[in-house]
Amino acid sequence: MPVMSMSMGKAPAGINPPVKMLNPAADPRKMRRIIAEDPEWSLAVVPSLKNLCLQHIVNHFEEKPILNELLPSQKAFVLEKLPTFLPLSLTANLISDEGYWRRCCEDRWGQRDVSEYDHSWKRMFFERHLENIIELFIPDQTEPKSVLDVVPLCQNYVRRLKITQLLPPIRKPPKFNEDDASESASDLGDDGPSIDHFDFRILLNKLTNLEELQLVYGVRGCGMNFEWNLFEFTFSDCQFLAKALQSCTTLKILKINQSNVDDDKCRTLVSNLLDHPSLLELDLSHNIIGDRGARALGKLLNRSHLKQLDIYDNKIKGPGAQALAHALSKNTPLESLNLRLNQRGDEGGQALAQALLKNCILLNLHLGANELTEPTATALSHMLVHNSTLKRLNLSCNRLGEVSSAPLVGTYSNNSLKDHIIEGCGVGYNASQH
């Protein structure tokens, strides 16, 4: 019994308790519950003098930019800490580090695919920065200086501009007096504020590395504020743009889509693109170009280095197709021609087939949805027997017919064509490769 009371009660005064009970720190299990494991924890609570100096450079970089004088490790430290809102006039030509420009891009636009910009974050930043300025430019309100001030900073890095909207001027409603209430609209005259858009003449000749320009004369997301004049490509716009394109001698790719480019505007553009030293691709798709515009494009084919012409979804009919065929018969440098979604008919289809008997340059031809029928199928069959250059031919969505297309299908096996598509033509034969 005395033994039991001794084991359950407190230790006698003469017996010392274990050391772990007196000093909890001696038990490593208890200490692990108290001190968090931090792999970066250090006893050095005071930063080194070197880090203090580098942080001072970061904090006062705008007043005194010190970068190139630093050692590589010090330079990396500063670039990692620099804020992304520093003035471009300071950073544009001073900082080439891709890591810094990646942070600038992601802070402003989030995650983006840099592969579209040759994996250059700096190029991506300045191209998108200039695009945003142009897309938000309001004529008669925004100062052209806001664009011109950026040009010296970005001209070495901008190779492509993809403009998805161009804003017209803001038209203020006219004020009427009670005395004028009886006047009709005709009495007030037709003179009103200009609705011309951004004038590219002030910009393109200064972008000495620009190779690609994509334009849409319209407004994104106008919603309930829709008005037709928001999508009007004025003749003055066309004249200004044409002069600007003529001065941009480095341009290789030009795309003007969904901008209501008609015959007159097309002719104006072409007249300034004749003998252009570098233009290789022209895309005027989704416009309202007719036969007169097509004749101008035929002239351009003979006086340019164009290798690709896309004019699908326009209003080109037989005479316009004949003009293009005449140009092709002279063996222009053109390698790819996309004419789908027009109204060429058999008149234009047969003319193109006849031209390709002489042409030995064209590789790709798209004639889908062009109201082609049996006569065109027969002419193309004859052409394919003799043409050994054409590699891809698309005739989808035409009424070629089962019987008349049989010779056309039969020529494929004896021709150099790699891809041929005649889906939706009433032919029991679909796209194939051989």
matplotlib code that plots the C-alpha trace (Angstrom):
import matplotlib.pyplot as plt

x = [0.0, 2.7, 4.3, 1.1, 0.7, 4.2, 3.7, 0.4, 1.3, 4.0, 7.6, 9.1, 11.1, 14.4, 13.9, 14.7, 12.4, 13.7, 15.6, 13.0, 10.3, 12.4, 13.6, 11.0, 13.5, 15.5, 12.7, 13.1, 9.5, 8.1, 10.5, 9.3, 5.8, 7.0, 9.4, 8.2, 10.5, 11.5, 14.3, 15.0, 15.2, 18.5, 20.0, 21.1, 18.2, 20.0, 20.4, 23.8, 25.2, 25.2, 21.5, 20.7, 22.6, 20.8, 17.4, 18.2, 19.0, 15.6, 13.7, 15.3, 15.7, 13.4, 15.6, 18.9, 18.8, 21.9, 21.9, 24.7, 27.4, 26.3, 27.7, 25.5, 24.3, 23.5, 21.8, 19.6, 18.6, 17.6, 15.7, 13.7, 12.7, 12.0, 8.3, 6.6, 5.0, 8.2, 8.1, 8.7, 11.0, 13.3, 13.0, 12.5, 16.1, 17.7, 16.3, 16.6, 16.0, 13.1, 12.1, 11.4, 9.3, 7.4, 6.4, 5.2, 3.1, 1.5, 0.8, -1.0, -2.7, -2.4, -1.1, -0.4, 1.2, 4.6, 5.3, 3.3, 6.0, 9.0, 9.2, 10.1, 8.3, 9.7, 8.4, 5.0, 4.8, 5.6, 3.4, 0.4, 1.1, 1.1, -2.0, -3.9, -3.0, -4.2, -7.4, -8.4, -7.4, -10.4, -9.9, -10.3, -10.0, -6.9, -3.7, -1.5, 1.4, 0.3, 1.2, 4.3, 5.8, 5.8, 7.3, 11.0, 10.6, 9.0, 10.1, 13.0, 10.7, 7.4, 7.2, 3.4, 0.4, -3.0, -5.6, -9.0, -10.9, -10.6, -12.8, -14.6, -14.8, -17.5, -20.4, -22.1, -25.8, -26.5, -28.2, -31.5, -33.2, -36.9, -36.8, -35.1, -37.5, -39.4, -36.4, -36.0, -32.9, -32.2, -32.2, -29.5, -27.2, -25.2, -22.0, -21.1, -18.1, -15.7, -16.0, -12.5, -10.4, -6.8, -4.5, -1.7, 0.4, 1.9, 3.0, 3.8, 6.9, 8.4, 8.1, 11.2, 10.8, 7.1, 6.4, 2.7, -0.3, -3.9, -6.7, -10.5, -12.3, -15.0, -15.8, -15.7, -18.6, -20.7, -23.9, -27.0, -24.9, -24.7, -24.6, -23.6, -21.1, -19.1, -18.1, -17.6, -14.2, -14.3, -12.7, -10.4, -9.4, -8.6, -6.5, -4.5, -3.9, -2.8, -0.2, 1.0, 1.3, 3.3, 5.8, 6.2, 8.7, 9.3, 5.7, 5.3, 1.8, -1.3, -4.8, -7.8, -10.9, -14.5, -14.1, -16.5, -13.7, -15.5, -14.2, -13.2, -11.3, -9.7, -8.5, -7.1, -5.2, -3.8, -2.6, -0.3, 0.8, 2.0, 5.7, 5.9, 9.3, 8.4, 4.7, 4.2, 0.7, -2.5, -5.8, -8.9, -11.4, -14.9, -15.4, -17.6, -15.1, -16.6, -15.3, -13.7, -11.7, -10.8, -9.4, -7.2, -6.0, -5.2, -2.9, -1.3, -0.4, 1.6, 3.4, 4.3, 6.0, 2.8, 2.9, -0.5, -3.8, -7.0, -10.1, -12.8, -16.3, -16.5, -18.8, -16.5, -18.3, -17.3, -15.6, -13.5, -12.5, -11.5, -9.2, -7.5, -7.2, -5.5, -3.0, -2.3, -1.8, 1.3, 3.0, 2.9, 4.8, 1.5, 1.6, -1.8, -5.1, -8.3, -11.5, -14.1, -17.5, -17.8, -20.1, -17.7, -19.9, -18.8, -17.6, -15.0, -14.3, -13.5, -11.3, -9.3, -9.0, -7.8, -5.2, -3.8, -2.9, -0.2, 0.6, 3.4, 3.7, 0.4, 0.3, -2.9, -6.4, -9.6, -12.8, -15.3, -18.9, -18.5, -21.6, -19.6, -21.3, -20.6, -18.8, -16.2, -15.8, -15.0, -12.5, -10.8, -10.5, -8.8, -6.5, -5.4, -4.2, -1.7, -0.9, 1.8, 2.4, -0.9, -0.8, -4.1, -7.5, -10.7, -14.0, -16.3, -19.9, -20.3, -22.9, -20.5, -22.8, -22.2, -21.8, -19.9, -17.4, -16.5, -13.6, -12.5, -12.2, -10.5, -7.7, -6.6, -4.7, -2.6, -2.0, 0.5, -2.3, -1.7, -5.0, -8.3, -11.6, -15.0, -17.3, -20.9, -20.7, -23.0, -20.1, -19.6, -16.0, -14.7, -11.4, -8.5, -4.7, -2.4]
y = [0.0, 2.5, 1.6, 2.4, 5.8, 6.7, 5.8, 7.8, 10.8, 13.5, 12.5, 12.6, 15.7, 13.8, 12.5, 14.9, 14.9, 14.1, 16.8, 16.9, 17.9, 20.9, 22.0, 21.5, 22.7, 19.5, 17.5, 18.0, 16.8, 19.7, 22.2, 21.1, 22.1, 25.5, 26.6, 26.6, 25.1, 27.9, 27.0, 30.7, 31.5, 33.0, 34.6, 37.6, 39.9, 43.0, 43.1, 43.4, 46.7, 45.5, 44.7, 48.0, 49.8, 47.8, 48.4, 52.1, 52.0, 50.3, 52.9, 55.8, 54.3, 56.9, 59.8, 58.1, 55.0, 52.9, 49.6, 49.0, 49.9, 47.0, 43.4, 40.8, 39.4, 42.9, 43.8, 40.8, 41.8, 45.3, 44.1, 41.7, 44.4, 47.2, 48.2, 47.8, 51.3, 53.2, 55.7, 54.2, 57.1, 55.7, 52.0, 51.6, 51.9, 51.1, 47.7, 44.8, 42.1, 39.8, 39.0, 42.6, 43.0, 39.8, 41.2, 44.4, 42.4, 40.2, 43.0, 44.9, 42.2, 38.9, 35.7, 35.9, 33.7, 35.3, 32.9, 35.2, 37.8, 35.6, 34.9, 38.5, 40.0, 43.4, 43.4, 42.2, 45.0, 47.8, 46.4, 46.1, 49.4, 51.2, 49.3, 50.4, 54.0, 53.9, 52.0, 54.5, 57.6, 59.9, 62.3, 66.0, 65.2, 63.1, 64.9, 63.4, 64.1, 61.2, 58.9, 60.7, 60.8, 57.0, 56.4, 57.0, 54.6, 51.7, 52.1, 49.6, 46.9, 47.2, 44.7, 44.1, 46.2, 44.5, 47.3, 45.8, 49.1, 52.7, 55.2, 58.0, 61.6, 62.2, 64.0, 66.5, 67.1, 70.5, 73.1, 74.6, 77.8, 78.0, 80.3, 77.6, 74.9, 75.3, 74.9, 71.5, 69.4, 70.5, 74.1, 73.5, 72.1, 68.9, 70.3, 68.5, 67.4, 65.1, 61.4, 60.5, 58.2, 58.1, 59.5, 56.9, 59.3, 60.6, 57.2, 54.5, 56.2, 56.4, 52.7, 51.6, 47.9, 47.5, 44.3, 43.6, 45.8, 44.6, 47.1, 47.1, 50.4, 49.8, 49.8, 46.8, 46.1, 49.2, 47.3, 49.5, 52.5, 51.0, 53.5, 52.9, 55.7, 53.8, 51.4, 53.9, 53.8, 57.3, 58.2, 60.6, 57.7, 55.7, 58.4, 59.0, 55.3, 54.8, 57.6, 56.1, 52.7, 54.1, 55.5, 52.3, 50.6, 47.7, 46.4, 42.8, 41.9, 44.2, 43.1, 45.4, 43.4, 44.2, 47.8, 48.3, 48.7, 49.3, 49.6, 53.2, 52.7, 49.5, 51.4, 54.2, 51.7, 49.8, 53.0, 53.6, 50.0, 49.6, 48.7, 48.5, 47.2, 44.7, 43.8, 40.0, 39.4, 41.4, 40.5, 42.5, 39.9, 40.6, 43.8, 45.0, 45.0, 44.5, 44.1, 47.5, 46.8, 43.3, 44.9, 47.2, 44.1, 42.4, 45.3, 45.1, 41.5, 42.5, 45.4, 44.0, 41.1, 39.7, 36.0, 35.7, 37.5, 36.9, 38.6, 36.2, 37.3, 40.3, 41.0, 40.1, 38.6, 37.3, 40.5, 40.9, 37.3, 37.6, 40.6, 38.5, 35.6, 37.8, 38.8, 35.2, 34.2, 36.4, 34.3, 36.8, 35.9, 35.0, 31.6, 31.6, 33.0, 32.8, 33.9, 32.0, 33.5, 35.7, 35.5, 34.7, 32.1, 30.1, 33.1, 33.8, 30.1, 29.2, 32.3, 31.2, 27.7, 29.0, 31.2, 28.3, 26.5, 29.2, 29.9, 27.8, 29.7, 29.5, 26.7, 27.2, 28.2, 28.5, 28.9, 27.7, 29.1, 30.9, 29.7, 27.5, 24.7, 22.1, 24.3, 25.3, 21.7, 20.7, 23.6, 22.7, 19.1, 20.1, 22.5, 19.9, 17.5, 20.1, 22.1, 20.4, 23.2, 23.6, 21.8, 22.7, 23.3, 23.9, 23.9, 23.2, 24.5, 24.8, 23.1, 21.1, 18.0, 14.3, 13.7, 16.8, 16.4, 12.8, 13.9, 16.4, 13.7, 11.4, 13.9, 14.0, 10.7, 11.9, 15.4, 17.0, 18.1, 17.2, 18.5, 18.8, 19.6, 19.3, 18.8, 20.0, 20.0, 17.1, 14.8, 11.5, 12.3, 14.3, 15.9, 13.6, 13.5, 11.5]
z = [0.0, 0.8, -2.6, -4.4, -2.8, -3.7, -7.4, -7.7, -5.7, -6.0, -5.9, -2.5, -1.7, -1.8, -5.3, -8.2, -11.3, -14.7, -16.5, -19.4, -16.9, -15.7, -19.2, -21.9, -24.5, -23.9, -25.5, -29.3, -29.9, -28.0, -29.6, -33.1, -32.1, -31.0, -33.7, -37.4, -40.0, -42.3, -44.8, -45.4, -41.7, -40.6, -37.5, -39.6, -38.9, -40.2, -44.0, -45.5, -46.6, -50.2, -50.1, -48.5, -51.3, -54.0, -52.4, -52.3, -56.1, -56.6, -54.5, -56.3, -59.8, -61.4, -60.1, -60.6, -62.9, -62.1, -63.9, -66.4, -63.9, -61.6, -61.5, -63.2, -59.8, -58.6, -61.8, -61.6, -58.0, -59.1, -62.2, -60.1, -57.6, -60.0, -60.3, -63.7, -63.7, -64.3, -67.2, -70.6, -71.4, -68.8, -69.3, -73.1, -74.2, -70.8, -69.8, -72.2, -69.6, -70.8, -67.2, -66.5, -69.6, -68.9, -65.6, -67.3, -69.8, -67.2, -64.8, -67.6, -69.7, -67.8, -69.2, -73.0, -75.6, -76.3, -79.2, -81.5, -80.9, -81.6, -77.9, -77.1, -74.2, -74.9, -78.5, -77.2, -74.7, -77.1, -79.9, -77.6, -76.0, -79.3, -80.5, -77.4, -78.0, -81.6, -80.8, -78.1, -80.2, -80.7, -83.6, -82.7, -79.0, -78.5, -79.2, -82.0, -79.6, -77.5, -80.4, -81.6, -78.1, -78.0, -81.5, -80.5, -77.6, -79.6, -83.2, -82.8, -81.4, -83.3, -86.2, -86.3, -85.5, -85.1, -84.8, -84.0, -83.8, -84.9, -83.2, -85.1, -83.7, -81.1, -82.8, -80.6, -81.3, -82.8, -80.7, -82.1, -81.1, -81.0, -84.0, -86.0, -85.1, -88.4, -90.5, -92.2, -92.2, -95.8, -94.8, -92.3, -94.9, -95.0, -93.6, -90.3, -88.4, -90.0, -89.3, -90.4, -88.2, -87.1, -89.7, -90.3, -92.2, -89.0, -87.9, -90.5, -92.1, -88.6, -87.8, -89.6, -88.7, -89.3, -91.4, -90.8, -90.5, -89.7, -89.7, -89.0, -89.4, -86.8, -83.1, -80.9, -78.5, -79.4, -78.3, -78.1, -79.2, -82.7, -85.6, -89.2, -89.1, -86.5, -89.2, -92.1, -93.8, -95.4, -98.6, -96.7, -94.5, -97.6, -99.1, -95.9, -95.4, -99.0, -98.7, -95.4, -96.9, -99.8, -97.3, -95.3, -97.4, -95.0, -95.0, -96.0, -94.9, -95.2, -94.0, -94.1, -93.2, -92.3, -93.3, -96.2, -98.8, -102.1, -105.7, -105.4, -102.2, -103.5, -106.6, -104.4, -102.2, -105.3, -107.0, -104.0, -103.7, -107.3, -107.4, -103.6, -102.8, -100.0, -99.9, -100.2, -98.8, -99.2, -97.5, -98.4, -97.3, -95.9, -97.8, -100.8, -103.6, -107.1, -110.6, -110.9, -107.7, -109.1, -112.2, -110.1, -108.2, -111.5, -112.3, -108.9, -109.5, -112.5, -110.7, -107.3, -105.5, -104.1, -103.3, -101.5, -102.3, -100.2, -101.4, -100.2, -99.2, -101.6, -104.6, -107.5, -110.5, -113.9, -115.4, -112.3, -112.4, -116.0, -115.1, -112.4, -114.8, -117.4, -114.8, -113.8, -117.5, -117.4, -114.7, -111.9, -108.7, -107.0, -105.2, -103.3, -104.4, -102.2, -104.0, -102.1, -101.3, -104.4, -107.4, -110.2, -112.0, -115.0, -116.9, -114.3, -113.5, -117.1, -117.5, -114.5, -115.8, -119.1, -117.4, -115.4, -118.6, -119.0, -115.3, -113.7, -110.5, -108.6, -106.0, -104.1, -105.4, -103.5, -105.5, -102.9, -103.0, -106.3, -108.2, -110.5, -112.5, -115.2, -117.7, -115.1, -114.0, -117.6, -118.1, -114.8, -115.9, -119.1, -117.1, -114.6, -117.3, -118.4, -115.2, -113.1, -110.7, -108.8, -105.4, -103.7, -105.3, -103.3, -105.2, -102.3, -102.2, -106.0, -108.2, -110.3, -110.6, -110.5, -114.2, -115.3, -112.4, -113.2, -115.5, -112.9, -110.3, -112.7, -113.4, -109.8, -109.9, -112.8, -111.5, -109.1, -106.7, -103.1, -101.7, -103.5, -101.9, -103.8, -100.8, -101.2, -105.0, -105.7, -106.3, -104.5, -103.7, -100.7, -99.8, -100.1, -100.4, -102.4]

ax = plt.figure().add_subplot(projection="3d")
ax.plot(x, y, z, "-o")
ax.set_aspect("equal")
plt.show()
